[in-house]
Every structure is written in C-alpha cells, then in structure tokens.
Amino acid sequence: MEKEQVTGKLDELKGKTKQTVGDATGNPNLHDEGVVDEAKGNVKQTYGDVKDTIKGTDRQAGTDINNK
C-alpha cells in the first residue's frame, strides 16, 4: 500500500465530513471545500493504486524498481 492511498482516503473522508457539516449548517462554502477535498483524495488514491500496480508488475517481471 502506498502512502498516497492512505492520505487520499483521509482527504476523501475529510471532504465528506465537510460536505455534511456544510449542509447541516447551511454553509455552501464549507460544502464546496468538502467536494474539492474529496476529489483530491480520489486522485491521490488513484495515483497510489497506479504506483502499486507498477511495482507489482515490476516484481513479477523479476526486476524490483525499488532496488535501483
């Protein structure tokens, strides 16, 4: 698991929380911040997934990119 996957999940959860609080308090700016944070988290997670896949493929091929 890559650190981007973890930080991305945290950003996603933070964004969802901001959206909920923004909706509950009638604060559209907080809601919009939450949408941005959630999207940022999704991008980070996808990036981490890609890195994980590349490293896994590299190991299967017998060349570990981390040893270079």
All heavy atoms as TSV, in Angstrom:
chain	resi	resn	atom	element	x	y	z
A	1	MET	N	N	0.843	-1.172	0.000
A	1	MET	CA	C	0.000	0.000	0.000
A	1	MET	C	C	0.891	1.238	0.000
A	1	MET	O	O	1.845	1.324	0.755
A	1	MET	CB	C	-0.918	-0.005	1.218
A	1	MET	CG	C	-1.799	1.217	1.288
A	1	MET	SD	S	-3.015	1.169	2.595
A	1	MET	CE	C	-4.294	0.243	1.778
A	2	GLU	N	N	0.552	2.173	-0.851
A	2	GLU	CA	C	1.315	3.409	-0.980
A	2	GLU	C	C	0.762	4.473	-0.037
A	2	GLU	O	O	-0.414	4.468	0.303
A	2	GLU	CB	C	1.239	3.921	-2.420
A	2	GLU	CG	C	1.854	2.995	-3.451
A	2	GLU	CD	C	3.340	2.815	-3.283
A	2	GLU	OE1	O	4.033	3.792	-2.953
A	2	GLU	OE2	O	3.821	1.688	-3.481
A	3	LYS	N	N	1.630	5.399	0.369
A	3	LYS	CA	C	1.199	6.454	1.284
A	3	LYS	C	C	0.118	7.320	0.653
A	3	LYS	O	O	-0.739	7.862	1.351
A	3	LYS	CB	C	2.376	7.303	1.738
A	3	LYS	CG	C	2.977	8.176	0.674
A	3	LYS	CD	C	4.115	9.021	1.206
A	3	LYS	CE	C	4.692	9.832	0.052
A	3	LYS	NZ	N	5.776	10.673	0.476
A	4	GLU	N	N	0.138	7.461	-0.674
A	4	GLU	CA	C	-0.886	8.254	-1.346
A	4	GLU	C	C	-2.278	7.652	-1.162
A	4	GLU	O	O	-3.263	8.383	-1.085
A	4	GLU	CB	C	-0.584	8.382	-2.851
A	4	GLU	CG	C	0.611	9.235	-3.168
A	4	GLU	CD	C	1.934	8.478	-3.104
A	4	GLU	OE1	O	1.922	7.245	-2.945
A	4	GLU	OE2	O	2.983	9.130	-3.219
A	5	GLN	N	N	-2.340	6.342	-1.083
A	5	GLN	CA	C	-3.635	5.692	-0.866
A	5	GLN	C	C	-4.184	6.043	0.514
A	5	GLN	O	O	-5.378	6.287	0.664
A	5	GLN	CB	C	-3.498	4.177	-1.022
A	5	GLN	CG	C	-3.208	3.766	-2.453
A	5	GLN	CD	C	-2.723	2.353	-2.569
A	5	GLN	OE1	O	-1.831	1.953	-1.838
A	5	GLN	NE2	N	-3.283	1.603	-3.490
A	6	VAL	N	N	-3.319	6.090	1.493
A	6	VAL	CA	C	-3.743	6.408	2.867
A	6	VAL	C	C	-4.120	7.875	2.982
A	6	VAL	O	O	-5.210	8.208	3.480
A	6	VAL	CB	C	-2.632	6.045	3.883
A	6	VAL	CG1	C	-3.017	6.489	5.280
A	6	VAL	CG2	C	-2.347	4.548	3.846
A	7	THR	N	N	-3.251	8.760	2.515
A	7	THR	CA	C	-3.558	10.189	2.618
A	7	THR	C	C	-4.756	10.546	1.750
A	7	THR	O	O	-5.540	11.425	2.103
A	7	THR	CB	C	-2.347	11.065	2.248
A	7	THR	OG1	O	-1.947	10.794	0.911
A	7	THR	CG2	C	-1.201	10.866	3.210
A	8	GLY	N	N	-4.898	9.857	0.634
A	8	GLY	CA	C	-6.059	10.093	-0.224
A	8	GLY	C	C	-7.358	9.716	0.462
A	8	GLY	O	O	-8.357	10.437	0.374
A	9	LYS	N	N	-7.349	8.594	1.152
A	9	LYS	CA	C	-8.551	8.173	1.875
A	9	LYS	C	C	-8.890	9.169	2.981
A	9	LYS	O	O	-10.063	9.495	3.196
A	9	LYS	CB	C	-8.354	6.768	2.458
A	9	LYS	CG	C	-9.606	6.158	3.028
A	9	LYS	CD	C	-10.637	5.968	1.929
A	9	LYS	CE	C	-11.840	5.206	2.413
A	9	LYS	NZ	N	-12.867	5.111	1.376
A	10	LEU	N	N	-7.861	9.667	3.663
A	10	LEU	CA	C	-8.096	10.669	4.708
A	10	LEU	C	C	-8.691	11.950	4.120
A	10	LEU	O	O	-9.621	12.526	4.689
A	10	LEU	CB	C	-6.797	10.981	5.455
A	10	LEU	CG	C	-6.255	9.864	6.342
A	10	LEU	CD1	C	-4.884	10.236	6.901
A	10	LEU	CD2	C	-7.222	9.556	7.464
A	11	ASP	N	N	-8.157	12.396	2.984
A	11	ASP	CA	C	-8.700	13.591	2.332
A	11	ASP	C	C	-10.148	13.361	1.895
A	11	ASP	O	O	-10.990	14.252	2.012
A	11	ASP	CB	C	-7.867	13.978	1.110
A	11	ASP	CG	C	-6.557	14.655	1.469
A	11	ASP	OD1	O	-6.421	15.127	2.613
A	11	ASP	OD2	O	-5.667	14.721	0.592
A	12	GLU	N	N	-10.409	12.168	1.379
A	12	GLU	CA	C	-11.771	11.847	0.955
A	12	GLU	C	C	-12.743	11.912	2.144
A	12	GLU	O	O	-13.821	12.517	2.052
A	12	GLU	CB	C	-11.810	10.449	0.332
A	12	GLU	CG	C	-13.182	10.039	-0.139
A	12	GLU	CD	C	-13.233	8.600	-0.644
A	12	GLU	OE1	O	-12.167	7.952	-0.757
A	12	GLU	OE2	O	-14.341	8.134	-0.904
A	13	LEU	N	N	-12.359	11.310	3.253
A	13	LEU	CA	C	-13.216	11.330	4.444
A	13	LEU	C	C	-13.382	12.738	4.992
A	13	LEU	O	O	-14.481	13.132	5.406
A	13	LEU	CB	C	-12.646	10.400	5.508
A	13	LEU	CG	C	-12.669	8.911	5.168
A	13	LEU	CD1	C	-11.926	8.100	6.224
A	13	LEU	CD2	C	-14.093	8.421	5.014
A	14	LYS	N	N	-12.290	13.510	4.981
A	14	LYS	CA	C	-12.356	14.901	5.431
A	14	LYS	C	C	-13.331	15.684	4.548
A	14	LYS	O	O	-14.137	16.472	5.048
A	14	LYS	CB	C	-10.961	15.533	5.379
A	14	LYS	CG	C	-10.916	16.986	5.797
A	14	LYS	CD	C	-9.497	17.528	5.860
A	14	LYS	CE	C	-8.916	17.679	4.482
A	14	LYS	NZ	N	-7.629	18.394	4.459
A	15	GLY	N	N	-13.270	15.442	3.252
A	15	GLY	CA	C	-14.155	16.129	2.326
A	15	GLY	C	C	-15.612	15.783	2.559
A	15	GLY	O	O	-16.489	16.657	2.550
A	16	LYS	N	N	-15.899	14.515	2.769
A	16	LYS	CA	C	-17.278	14.097	3.027
A	16	LYS	C	C	-17.796	14.711	4.322
A	16	LYS	O	O	-18.963	15.112	4.410
A	16	LYS	CB	C	-17.366	12.573	3.076
A	16	LYS	CG	C	-17.229	11.929	1.709
A	16	LYS	CD	C	-17.348	10.427	1.773
A	16	LYS	CE	C	-17.221	9.837	0.375
A	16	LYS	NZ	N	-17.390	8.392	0.360
A	17	THR	N	N	-16.917	14.788	5.313
A	17	THR	CA	C	-17.311	15.393	6.592
A	17	THR	C	C	-17.626	16.872	6.403
A	17	THR	O	O	-18.644	17.371	6.901
A	17	THR	CB	C	-16.199	15.209	7.637
A	17	THR	OG1	O	-15.951	13.812	7.805
A	17	THR	CG2	C	-16.580	15.826	8.965
A	18	LYS	N	N	-16.762	17.577	5.674
A	18	LYS	CA	C	-17.003	18.998	5.421
A	18	LYS	C	C	-18.323	19.202	4.671
A	18	LYS	O	O	-19.063	20.146	4.959
A	18	LYS	CB	C	-15.855	19.606	4.612
A	18	LYS	CG	C	-14.623	19.919	5.414
A	18	LYS	CD	C	-13.592	20.618	4.526
A	18	LYS	CE	C	-12.346	20.990	5.274
A	18	LYS	NZ	N	-11.362	21.677	4.403
A	19	GLN	N	N	-18.597	18.332	3.723
A	19	GLN	CA	C	-19.846	18.453	2.971
A	19	GLN	C	C	-21.055	18.287	3.894
A	19	GLN	O	O	-22.018	19.061	3.819
A	19	GLN	CB	C	-19.905	17.409	1.861
A	19	GLN	CG	C	-18.940	17.669	0.730
A	19	GLN	CD	C	-18.971	16.558	-0.293
A	19	GLN	OE1	O	-20.027	16.235	-0.816
A	19	GLN	NE2	N	-17.809	15.979	-0.568
A	20	THR	N	N	-20.986	17.296	4.769
A	20	THR	CA	C	-22.091	17.033	5.690
A	20	THR	C	C	-22.288	18.201	6.648
A	20	THR	O	O	-23.422	18.653	6.862
A	20	THR	CB	C	-21.828	15.738	6.482
A	20	THR	OG1	O	-21.686	14.657	5.541
A	20	THR	CG2	C	-22.952	15.428	7.436
A	21	VAL	N	N	-21.191	18.692	7.210
A	21	VAL	CA	C	-21.282	19.819	8.146
A	21	VAL	C	C	-21.760	21.070	7.407
A	21	VAL	O	O	-22.601	21.821	7.921
A	21	VAL	CB	C	-19.928	20.067	8.848
A	21	VAL	CG1	C	-19.958	21.346	9.666
A	21	VAL	CG2	C	-19.572	18.875	9.732
A	22	GLY	N	N	-21.253	21.296	6.214
A	22	GLY	CA	C	-21.683	22.444	5.425
A	22	GLY	C	C	-23.168	22.399	5.118
A	22	GLY	O	O	-23.860	23.418	5.193
A	23	ASP	N	N	-23.672	21.212	4.783
A	23	ASP	CA	C	-25.106	21.061	4.522
A	23	ASP	C	C	-25.915	21.287	5.790
A	23	ASP	O	O	-26.952	21.949	5.764
A	23	ASP	CB	C	-25.403	19.662	3.961
A	23	ASP	CG	C	-24.899	19.479	2.538
A	23	ASP	OD1	O	-24.642	20.501	1.850
A	23	ASP	OD2	O	-24.755	18.311	2.114
A	24	ALA	N	N	-25.444	20.737	6.897
A	24	ALA	CA	C	-26.182	20.836	8.156
A	24	ALA	C	C	-26.225	22.272	8.683
A	24	ALA	O	O	-27.212	22.672	9.305
A	24	ALA	CB	C	-25.556	19.919	9.209
A	25	THR	N	N	-25.173	23.025	8.427
A	25	THR	CA	C	-25.115	24.393	8.948
A	25	THR	C	C	-25.526	25.435	7.910
A	25	THR	O	O	-25.540	26.626	8.203
A	25	THR	CB	C	-23.693	24.730	9.448
A	25	THR	OG1	O	-22.781	24.616	8.338
A	25	THR	CG2	C	-23.277	23.823	10.582
A	26	GLY	N	N	-25.827	24.987	6.700
A	26	GLY	CA	C	-26.200	25.917	5.648
A	26	GLY	C	C	-25.032	26.732	5.125
A	26	GLY	O	O	-25.198	27.864	4.691
A	27	ASN	N	N	-23.840	26.163	5.191
A	27	ASN	CA	C	-22.623	26.850	4.752
A	27	ASN	C	C	-22.171	26.261	3.408
A	27	ASN	O	O	-21.476	25.246	3.363
A	27	ASN	CB	C	-21.537	26.680	5.820
A	27	ASN	CG	C	-20.280	27.460	5.502
A	27	ASN	OD1	O	-20.034	27.825	4.361
A	27	ASN	ND2	N	-19.480	27.700	6.524
A	28	PRO	N	N	-22.560	26.901	2.298
A	28	PRO	CA	C	-22.198	26.348	0.984
A	28	PRO	C	C	-20.691	26.364	0.718
A	28	PRO	O	O	-20.190	25.508	-0.013
A	28	PRO	CB	C	-22.947	27.241	-0.005
A	28	PRO	CG	C	-23.233	28.501	0.725
A	28	PRO	CD	C	-23.335	28.132	2.179
A	29	ASN	N	N	-19.970	27.320	1.304
A	29	ASN	CA	C	-18.518	27.359	1.095
A	29	ASN	C	C	-17.840	26.138	1.710
A	29	ASN	O	O	-16.924	25.562	1.114
A	29	ASN	CB	C	-17.912	28.633	1.690
A	29	ASN	CG	C	-18.314	29.874	0.921
A	29	ASN	OD1	O	-18.608	29.799	-0.268
A	29	ASN	ND2	N	-18.346	31.003	1.591
A	30	LEU	N	N	-18.270	25.746	2.894
A	30	LEU	CA	C	-17.707	24.564	3.542
A	30	LEU	C	C	-18.054	23.306	2.741
A	30	LEU	O	O	-17.206	22.435	2.554
A	30	LEU	CB	C	-18.215	24.441	4.986
A	30	LEU	CG	C	-17.594	23.336	5.826
A	30	LEU	CD1	C	-16.077	23.514	5.930
A	30	LEU	CD2	C	-18.214	23.322	7.217
A	31	HIS	N	N	-19.276	23.259	2.252
A	31	HIS	CA	C	-19.682	22.123	1.415
A	31	HIS	C	C	-18.774	22.036	0.179
A	31	HIS	O	O	-18.289	20.955	-0.165
A	31	HIS	CB	C	-21.146	22.260	0.989
A	31	HIS	CG	C	-21.565	21.213	0.007
A	31	HIS	ND1	N	-22.038	19.985	0.401
A	31	HIS	CD2	C	-21.550	21.190	-1.347
A	31	HIS	CE1	C	-22.308	19.262	-0.676
A	31	HIS	NE2	N	-22.024	19.975	-1.748
A	32	ASP	N	N	-18.547	23.174	-0.480
A	32	ASP	CA	C	-17.713	23.191	-1.681
A	32	ASP	C	C	-16.267	22.804	-1.379
A	32	ASP	O	O	-15.630	22.107	-2.180
A	32	ASP	CB	C	-17.765	24.568	-2.349
A	32	ASP	CG	C	-19.144	24.887	-2.910
A	32	ASP	OD1	O	-19.974	23.957	-3.036
A	32	ASP	OD2	O	-19.395	26.068	-3.210
A	33	GLU	N	N	-15.748	23.236	-0.239
A	33	GLU	CA	C	-14.399	22.811	0.181
A	33	GLU	C	C	-14.353	21.291	0.301
A	33	GLU	O	O	-13.372	20.651	-0.064
A	33	GLU	CB	C	-14.034	23.415	1.533
A	33	GLU	CG	C	-13.538	24.825	1.504
A	33	GLU	CD	C	-13.144	25.298	2.905
A	33	GLU	OE1	O	-12.605	24.492	3.698
A	33	GLU	OE2	O	-13.397	26.481	3.191
A	34	GLY	N	N	-15.420	20.735	0.843
A	34	GLY	CA	C	-15.500	19.289	1.000
A	34	GLY	C	C	-15.488	18.560	-0.326
A	34	GLY	O	O	-14.851	17.511	-0.464
A	35	VAL	N	N	-16.169	19.114	-1.313
A	35	VAL	CA	C	-16.183	18.500	-2.648
A	35	VAL	C	C	-14.765	18.477	-3.218
A	35	VAL	O	O	-14.317	17.465	-3.765
A	35	VAL	CB	C	-17.152	19.264	-3.584
A	35	VAL	CG1	C	-17.005	18.781	-5.017
A	35	VAL	CG2	C	-18.592	19.113	-3.108
A	36	VAL	N	N	-14.044	19.584	-3.049
A	36	VAL	CA	C	-12.665	19.672	-3.550
A	36	VAL	C	C	-11.770	18.679	-2.810
A	36	VAL	O	O	-10.971	17.962	-3.433
A	36	VAL	CB	C	-12.124	21.112	-3.424
A	36	VAL	CG1	C	-10.633	21.167	-3.733
A	36	VAL	CG2	C	-12.898	22.047	-4.330
A	37	ASP	N	N	-11.893	18.625	-1.488
A	37	ASP	CA	C	-11.073	17.686	-0.707
A	37	ASP	C	C	-11.352	16.240	-1.099
A	37	ASP	O	O	-10.421	15.432	-1.214
A	37	ASP	CB	C	-11.324	17.860	0.794
A	37	ASP	CG	C	-10.688	19.121	1.369
A	37	ASP	OD1	O	-9.817	19.705	0.699
A	37	ASP	OD2	O	-11.082	19.517	2.484
A	38	GLU	N	N	-12.623	15.923	-1.299
A	38	GLU	CA	C	-12.976	14.549	-1.690
A	38	GLU	C	C	-12.371	14.209	-3.047
A	38	GLU	O	O	-11.803	13.119	-3.232
A	38	GLU	CB	C	-14.490	14.389	-1.724
A	38	GLU	CG	C	-14.917	12.972	-2.030
A	38	GLU	CD	C	-16.415	12.778	-2.015
A	38	GLU	OE1	O	-17.166	13.744	-1.758
A	38	GLU	OE2	O	-16.847	11.641	-2.269
A	39	ALA	N	N	-12.464	15.128	-4.000
A	39	ALA	CA	C	-11.891	14.890	-5.327
A	39	ALA	C	C	-10.371	14.732	-5.244
A	39	ALA	O	O	-9.790	13.849	-5.894
A	39	ALA	CB	C	-12.260	16.032	-6.266
A	40	LYS	N	N	-9.730	15.580	-4.444
A	40	LYS	CA	C	-8.278	15.494	-4.265
A	40	LYS	C	C	-7.901	14.128	-3.682
A	40	LYS	O	O	-6.931	13.498	-4.108
A	40	LYS	CB	C	-7.808	16.623	-3.343
A	40	LYS	CG	C	-6.318	16.671	-3.121
A	40	LYS	CD	C	-5.886	17.909	-2.354
A	40	LYS	CE	C	-6.294	17.830	-0.911
A	40	LYS	NZ	N	-5.733	18.904	-0.075
A	41	GLY	N	N	-8.689	13.665	-2.727
A	41	GLY	CA	C	-8.435	12.360	-2.129
A	41	GLY	C	C	-8.571	11.231	-3.129
A	41	GLY	O	O	-7.771	10.286	-3.130
A	42	ASN	N	N	-9.569	11.323	-3.985
A	42	ASN	CA	C	-9.758	10.290	-5.011
A	42	ASN	C	C	-8.592	10.248	-5.987
A	42	ASN	O	O	-8.146	9.164	-6.386
A	42	ASN	CB	C	-11.075	10.523	-5.765
A	42	ASN	CG	C	-12.286	10.193	-4.924
A	42	ASN	OD1	O	-12.242	9.343	-4.051
A	42	ASN	ND2	N	-13.381	10.881	-5.185
A	43	VAL	N	N	-8.082	11.419	-6.351
A	43	VAL	CA	C	-6.926	11.479	-7.258
A	43	VAL	C	C	-5.704	10.856	-6.593
A	43	VAL	O	O	-4.971	10.071	-7.215
A	43	VAL	CB	C	-6.644	12.932	-7.704
A	43	VAL	CG1	C	-5.315	13.040	-8.424
A	43	VAL	CG2	C	-7.776	13.445	-8.578
A	44	LYS	N	N	-5.464	11.192	-5.334
A	44	LYS	CA	C	-4.317	10.624	-4.609
A	44	LYS	C	C	-4.425	9.103	-4.531
A	44	LYS	O	O	-3.428	8.395	-4.717
A	44	LYS	CB	C	-4.239	11.182	-3.193
A	44	LYS	CG	C	-3.644	12.549	-3.087
A	44	LYS	CD	C	-3.541	12.940	-1.618
A	44	LYS	CE	C	-2.952	14.288	-1.406
A	44	LYS	NZ	N	-2.879	14.632	0.028
A	45	GLN	N	N	-5.623	8.609	-4.245
A	45	GLN	CA	C	-5.797	7.160	-4.144
A	45	GLN	C	C	-5.529	6.488	-5.485
A	45	GLN	O	O	-4.875	5.439	-5.545
A	45	GLN	CB	C	-7.215	6.831	-3.680
A	45	GLN	CG	C	-7.449	7.125	-2.219
A	45	GLN	CD	C	-8.848	6.746	-1.803
A	45	GLN	OE1	O	-9.160	5.573	-1.714
A	45	GLN	NE2	N	-9.683	7.742	-1.569
A	46	THR	N	N	-6.006	7.079	-6.554
A	46	THR	CA	C	-5.776	6.511	-7.880
A	46	THR	C	C	-4.287	6.494	-8.201
A	46	THR	O	O	-3.765	5.503	-8.720
A	46	THR	CB	C	-6.547	7.310	-8.945
A	46	THR	OG1	O	-7.945	7.267	-8.627
A	46	THR	CG2	C	-6.323	6.753	-10.333
A	47	TYR	N	N	-3.592	7.573	-7.879
A	47	TYR	CA	C	-2.152	7.640	-8.098
A	47	TYR	C	C	-1.442	6.528	-7.306
A	47	TYR	O	O	-0.565	5.838	-7.829
A	47	TYR	CB	C	-1.630	9.012	-7.696
A	47	TYR	CG	C	-0.135	9.169	-7.805
A	47	TYR	CD1	C	0.503	9.118	-9.039
A	47	TYR	CD2	C	0.651	9.362	-6.672
A	47	TYR	CE1	C	1.879	9.268	-9.137
A	47	TYR	CE2	C	2.019	9.511	-6.766
A	47	TYR	CZ	C	2.630	9.463	-8.005
A	47	TYR	OH	O	3.987	9.599	-8.099
A	48	GLY	N	N	-1.845	6.344	-6.054
A	48	GLY	CA	C	-1.267	5.279	-5.237
A	48	GLY	C	C	-1.546	3.905	-5.813
A	48	GLY	O	O	-0.683	3.022	-5.800
A	49	ASP	N	N	-2.746	3.708	-6.353
A	49	ASP	CA	C	-3.102	2.431	-6.977
A	49	ASP	C	C	-2.213	2.148	-8.189
A	49	ASP	O	O	-1.749	1.024	-8.385
A	49	ASP	CB	C	-4.574	2.426	-7.420
A	49	ASP	CG	C	-5.546	2.430	-6.261
A	49	ASP	OD1	O	-5.136	2.129	-5.114
A	49	ASP	OD2	O	-6.740	2.736	-6.494
A	50	VAL	N	N	-1.982	3.191	-8.990
A	50	VAL	CA	C	-1.127	3.036	-10.172
A	50	VAL	C	C	0.298	2.678	-9.754
A	50	VAL	O	O	0.913	1.777	-10.325
A	50	VAL	CB	C	-1.155	4.315	-11.039
A	50	VAL	CG1	C	-0.093	4.278	-12.124
A	50	VAL	CG2	C	-2.535	4.510	-11.652
A	51	LYS	N	N	0.819	3.381	-8.749
A	51	LYS	CA	C	2.164	3.067	-8.264
A	51	LYS	C	C	2.244	1.632	-7.770
A	51	LYS	O	O	3.213	0.915	-8.045
A	51	LYS	CB	C	2.561	4.024	-7.136
A	51	LYS	CG	C	3.014	5.373	-7.607
A	51	LYS	CD	C	3.353	6.308	-6.471
A	51	LYS	CE	C	4.514	5.866	-5.641
A	51	LYS	NZ	N	4.871	6.832	-4.577
A	52	ASP	N	N	1.227	1.202	-7.035
A	52	ASP	CA	C	1.178	-0.169	-6.527
A	52	ASP	C	C	1.196	-1.173	-7.679
A	52	ASP	O	O	1.916	-2.174	-7.637
A	52	ASP	CB	C	-0.102	-0.360	-5.705
A	52	ASP	CG	C	0.150	-0.860	-4.307
A	52	ASP	OD1	O	1.315	-0.975	-3.897
A	52	ASP	OD2	O	-0.850	-1.129	-3.616
A	53	THR	N	N	0.416	-0.908	-8.693
A	53	THR	CA	C	0.339	-1.804	-9.847
A	53	THR	C	C	1.674	-1.885	-10.566
A	53	THR	O	O	2.127	-2.970	-10.934
A	53	THR	CB	C	-0.760	-1.323	-10.816
A	53	THR	OG1	O	-2.012	-1.320	-10.128
A	53	THR	CG2	C	-0.854	-2.221	-12.029
A	54	ILE	N	N	2.306	-0.740	-10.751
A	54	ILE	CA	C	3.603	-0.723	-11.445
A	54	ILE	C	C	4.635	-1.508	-10.648
A	54	ILE	O	O	5.378	-2.312	-11.212
A	54	ILE	CB	C	4.073	0.720	-11.685
A	54	ILE	CG1	C	3.196	1.378	-12.741
A	54	ILE	CG2	C	5.549	0.763	-12.094
A	54	ILE	CD1	C	3.404	2.859	-12.893
A	55	LYS	N	N	4.668	-1.305	-9.347
A	55	LYS	CA	C	5.634	-2.035	-8.510
A	55	LYS	C	C	5.349	-3.535	-8.533
A	55	LYS	O	O	6.269	-4.344	-8.586
A	55	LYS	CB	C	5.611	-1.509	-7.084
A	55	LYS	CG	C	6.273	-0.165	-6.945
A	55	LYS	CD	C	6.266	0.323	-5.512
A	55	LYS	CE	C	6.941	1.665	-5.394
A	55	LYS	NZ	N	6.940	2.159	-4.022
A	56	GLY	N	N	4.078	-3.912	-8.499
A	56	GLY	CA	C	3.720	-5.330	-8.544
A	56	GLY	C	C	4.116	-5.969	-9.859
A	56	GLY	O	O	4.643	-7.086	-9.900
A	57	THR	N	N	3.889	-5.270	-10.958
A	57	THR	CA	C	4.261	-5.773	-12.273
A	57	THR	C	C	5.774	-5.893	-12.388
A	57	THR	O	O	6.292	-6.869	-12.939
A	57	THR	CB	C	3.716	-4.830	-13.374
A	57	THR	OG1	O	2.301	-4.739	-13.237
A	57	THR	CG2	C	4.065	-5.330	-14.752
A	58	ASP	N	N	6.462	-4.915	-11.848
A	58	ASP	CA	C	7.920	-4.922	-11.879
A	58	ASP	C	C	8.473	-6.120	-11.107
A	58	ASP	O	O	9.392	-6.793	-11.563
A	58	ASP	CB	C	8.445	-3.613	-11.297
A	58	ASP	CG	C	9.927	-3.425	-11.520
A	58	ASP	OD1	O	10.383	-3.705	-12.643
A	58	ASP	OD2	O	10.610	-2.987	-10.582
A	59	ARG	N	N	7.897	-6.395	-9.957
A	59	ARG	CA	C	8.355	-7.545	-9.155
A	59	ARG	C	C	8.081	-8.859	-9.872
A	59	ARG	O	O	8.907	-9.776	-9.848
A	59	ARG	CB	C	7.676	-7.534	-7.790
A	59	ARG	CG	C	8.231	-6.494	-6.862
A	59	ARG	CD	C	7.638	-6.587	-5.459
A	59	ARG	NE	N	7.900	-5.347	-4.748
A	59	ARG	CZ	C	6.978	-4.461	-4.419
A	59	ARG	NH1	N	5.705	-4.680	-4.691
A	59	ARG	NH2	N	7.301	-3.347	-3.799
A	60	GLN	N	N	6.923	-8.956	-10.520
A	60	GLN	CA	C	6.580	-10.182	-11.248
A	60	GLN	C	C	7.537	-10.416	-12.414
A	60	GLN	O	O	7.817	-11.544	-12.772
A	60	GLN	CB	C	5.147	-10.116	-11.762
A	60	GLN	CG	C	4.104	-10.267	-10.673
A	60	GLN	CD	C	2.697	-10.116	-11.201
A	60	GLN	OE1	O	2.485	-9.702	-12.345
A	60	GLN	NE2	N	1.719	-10.445	-10.365
A	61	ALA	N	N	8.020	-9.332	-12.986
A	61	ALA	CA	C	8.946	-9.449	-14.107
A	61	ALA	C	C	10.351	-9.799	-13.634
A	61	ALA	O	O	11.229	-10.075	-14.427
A	61	ALA	CB	C	8.985	-8.141	-14.895
A	62	GLY	N	N	10.556	-9.751	-12.328
A	62	GLY	CA	C	11.856	-10.122	-11.781
A	62	GLY	C	C	12.808	-8.952	-11.608
A	62	GLY	O	O	13.978	-9.151	-11.292
A	63	THR	N	N	12.330	-7.750	-11.825
A	63	THR	CA	C	13.167	-6.569	-11.615
A	63	THR	C	C	12.429	-5.661	-10.657
A	63	THR	O	O	11.374	-5.113	-10.978
A	63	THR	CB	C	13.417	-5.817	-12.939
A	63	THR	OG1	O	12.159	-5.456	-13.505
A	63	THR	CG2	C	14.189	-6.649	-13.907
A	64	ASP	N	N	12.974	-5.497	-9.495
A	64	ASP	CA	C	12.318	-4.677	-8.472
A	64	ASP	C	C	12.807	-3.244	-8.594
A	64	ASP	O	O	13.971	-2.948	-8.362
A	64	ASP	CB	C	12.618	-5.222	-7.068
A	64	ASP	CG	C	11.785	-4.568	-6.019
A	64	ASP	OD1	O	11.086	-3.568	-6.299
A	64	ASP	OD2	O	11.803	-5.052	-4.866
A	65	ILE	N	N	11.898	-2.354	-8.985
A	65	ILE	CA	C	12.233	-0.949	-9.203
A	65	ILE	C	C	12.797	-0.302	-7.938
A	65	ILE	O	O	13.548	0.653	-7.999
A	65	ILE	CB	C	11.009	-0.179	-9.742
A	65	ILE	CG1	C	11.432	1.131	-10.373
A	65	ILE	CG2	C	9.991	0.053	-8.644
A	65	ILE	CD1	C	10.338	1.769	-11.203
A	66	ASN	N	N	12.430	-0.821	-6.779
A	66	ASN	CA	C	12.919	-0.253	-5.517
A	66	ASN	C	C	14.387	-0.542	-5.272
A	66	ASN	O	O	15.004	0.085	-4.433
A	66	ASN	CB	C	12.090	-0.771	-4.331
A	66	ASN	CG	C	10.678	-0.254	-4.388
A	66	ASN	OD1	O	10.443	0.895	-4.722
A	66	ASN	ND2	N	9.727	-1.104	-4.058
A	67	ASN	N	N	14.951	-1.510	-5.981
A	67	ASN	CA	C	16.368	-1.847	-5.802
A	67	ASN	C	C	17.282	-1.083	-6.752
A	67	ASN	O	O	18.448	-1.374	-6.848
A	67	ASN	CB	C	16.573	-3.355	-6.001
A	67	ASN	CG	C	15.941	-4.145	-4.870
A	67	ASN	OD1	O	15.812	-3.646	-3.753
A	67	ASN	ND2	N	15.541	-5.364	-5.157
A	68	LYS	N	N	16.743	-0.137	-7.470
A	68	LYS	CA	C	17.542	0.612	-8.455
A	68	LYS	C	C	17.765	2.014	-7.995
A	68	LYS	O	O	17.116	2.554	-7.206
A	68	LYS	CB	C	16.837	0.617	-9.796
A	68	LYS	CG	C	16.773	-0.777	-10.380
A	68	LYS	CD	C	16.069	-0.765	-11.691
A	68	LYS	CE	C	15.999	-2.208	-12.199
A	68	LYS	NZ	N	15.359	-2.341	-13.418
